[in-house]
Amino acid sequence: MPRQAAVESDAAGQPLSVDGEDVDAVRESWLVEDRWWTDQPLRRRYWEVVTTGGRNVVVYRDLVEQGWHRHA
């Protein structure tokens, strides 16, 4: 289950830190849009990043509700 994350990002939305750990590199980014035909559309921008500690982390910004989450 995704959980809320504290993400600092630049003006373009690219994560600079995740839960207090700086981002060293971005591996990839992708956009998911689904259920656009319903009253509860899903629109998320995902980022797979590598932290300065060497961990791979996947975070996303909910573009409908504007919150950041990470996959545990």
N, C-alpha and C positions, 0 to 999 in steps of 0.2 A: 504494500500500500504506500502511495506517496505520502509524504509528510511536509508540513510547511518548512521553508528554508529561508534563512537570512541571506539574501543575495544583493551585492552591490553591483550595479551595471553602469556601462557608459551610456552616452546619449543615444546610441544605436540599439541599446538593449542587450549588448554582449556582456556576460558576467565577468566581473573583475575579481570578485571573491565570493566564496560560498561558505556560510556558517563560520566566518572569521578566517578562513584559509584562502590565501591568494591563489588566483588561477594563473597557471604557467602557460597553458596552451589550450586552444579550442580544437577538438578533433573534428567535430561536425555540428551542423545546426539544421533543423528541419521544422516545417510547419505542418500541423495536423488540424484539419477542419472537417468536422463531422456533425451530423444531426442538424445541419443548417436549415432543414425544412421543419424543425420542431420549435417549440417554445423554449427549449433548453439547448441551444447550440453549443458545440464544443469547439473551441479555437485555442490552440496552444502552440507556443514556439519552444521547441526543445533545444537544449545545448548539451553536448557531451564534452566535458572539459577534463583537463589534467591539472591537479593542484600542485603547488610547489612541494608538497609532501609526497608526490608521485601517485596519488590516488586518482582513479578514473571515477568521475561523478556525472550523473545525468540529472539535470535540473530542467524545469520548464516554467514558463510564465503563462498563466492563464490569461489570455487576451480578452476574455469576457469579464472576469472578475478582478483582474489585475494583480493576483497574488503569485508568489513564487513557491514552488514545491520541488522536492527531490525524491528520487527513488532510492529506497534504503538498500 
